[in-house]
Amino acid sequence: MQVSVTGPWAGFINEAVASGELDSPDAVVAAGLSLLKSREARLTELRRIVDDALAEGGELSEAEVDAVLAERIKELQTRGL
């Protein structure tokens, strides 16, 4: 597949390759897509958690919700999602 990148993204890709951070423009795009996929997986999991909580009912304080979400995010990061 061929993809054309223009504007500031082209410069970003060139800088990432020139710095040695990544080996090629393809590697930069692959890394970006991997991050996007991880983000989508996290969002899906968070939506599931919220849906489960709403279905279960009950009430939680804002601090309790933040603590639960932080714990879930940490679990997802540990699993590489």
N, C-alpha and C positions, 0 to 999 in steps of 0.2 A: 504494500500500500504506500502510496506517495502522499505526503502531507506538506503543504506550503505554510510557512510561518513568517509573518511580516511584523513590522513595527517593533515595539519594545520587546515582544517575546523573542524575536530573532536575536536581538542583542543579548537578552538574558541567556539564551541557549549558547551563543558564542562565548559569553563570559564564563559560563559553567564549564565548557570544554577547554577554553584557554587556561583556566585556573587549575586544570587537572582534576577537578572535582569529579567529573564524569568523562568517559572516554570518547564519546561521540554525540552528535545531535540525537541520534536514535536512543542512546542511553538516557539523555535528558528527558526526552518525551516519555520513555518507558517509566522512568522514576516518577514523573508527574502523574501518569496514568495510574501507577501503583498507589500513590497518595490519594488520588481521587477515589479509587476503589475502596481503600481503607476507610476514608471518610464516609462513603455511602454505607459501608457495613456498620460503622458506628451509629450513624443516623437511624438505620433500620433497627438496630438493637435498642436504641433509646426509645424509638417509637413503640416497639413491642413492650418495653418496660412500662411506658406511660399507659398504653392500652390495657395491660394487665392490671396496673394499679387502679385505673378507672373502673374496670370491671369488678375488681375486688371491693371497691368502696372504701370507706373509712376516711380519716383526715390525717394529714401530716403537716407539720409546720414547714415553712420555707427552708429552715436550716436542715430539717430531716430530709427533705427532698434533695437539697444540695449534697448532703452526705451520701445518700443512696446513689445519686448520679455519679459522684466522684469515684465511689467504689466500683461501680459498673464500668466506668471509663478505664480505670486502672486494670480491671480484669481483661477488658478488650485489648488494651495495649500489651498486656502480658502475653495474650494469645496472638499478638501480631496483627490485630484487626484495626 
